[in-house]
Amino acid sequence: MLKIRLSRAWKKNSPFFRLVLTEHAAAAKHWYKEVLGFFNPLTKEFKVNDLEKIKKYISNWAQFSEKVEKLMKVNNIAL
């Protein structure tokens, strides 16, 4: 099963997350299939690169993680 979830990037004390498509059992940090966006918790910036790709993956049985689903709702990004 595919999951759309957050993967931590960059360095210590400077959090930054990528929105990635990955297999649910694989580690999100290294084994992701595609980068779909990013989230910066310091500035509360959340950006999706291509909403059409996310819609395509969701229609093909991918699921959001709980945190990503919450971020999509808070930022009013509708599928």
N, C-alpha and C positions, 0 to 999 in steps of 0.2 A: 504494500500500500504506500502511495506517495503522500508526503506531508509538506505543507508550506509552513516553514518555521523560521525562527531567528537564529543566526549564527554570529557569535561574538568575533569581532575583528579588531585590529589595531593593537595598541599597547596598554600596559598597566596604568590605572588611574585615568584613562581616557576612553570610556566605553563607547562603542559604536557597533551596531548590529546590521548584518545583511539579511534581507528577506530571501531565503533560498528554498528551492525545491529539492527534496531529498527523500530517500527511502526511509521509512519510519524506524527501521532497526539500525541504520547507519549513523555514524557520527556526523552531525551537521557541520562541524568545523572544517572537515577535509573532504568529505565524500558527497558533495552536493552536485546536482545535475545542472542547475542554472540559477543565476542571481536575478531576482525579480524586483528588488528595491532595497531600501535601507531605512534604518531608524536610529536617530541620535537622541538618546535620553537626556542629554544635558540641555539641548535646545528644544526638545520635544518635537523635532522635525521627523515626519514620516512620509516617505515618498515611494510610490509604486512606479517602476519604469514603464511597464506595458500591461495595462489592465486587461487587454484582450487575451494575452497569454495566460493570465491568471484565470480568466473565465473559461478558457479552453481546458486548462488542467483541472479545474473544479468539475467541469462537465465530464471529464474522463476519470472520475473517482478519486481525485486528490482531495485532501482535507486540510483545513487550517489547524494550527496548534491553538490552544486556548488564548495565549497572549496575542498572537497575530489576529485572531478573530476579534478580540477586544479592541486592538488598535484600529482595525478597519471600521468598527462601529463608532469609535470616538472621533475619528477623522472623517466620518460621513462618506466613506467610499463604499458605494453599493455595487453589488454584483447583480 
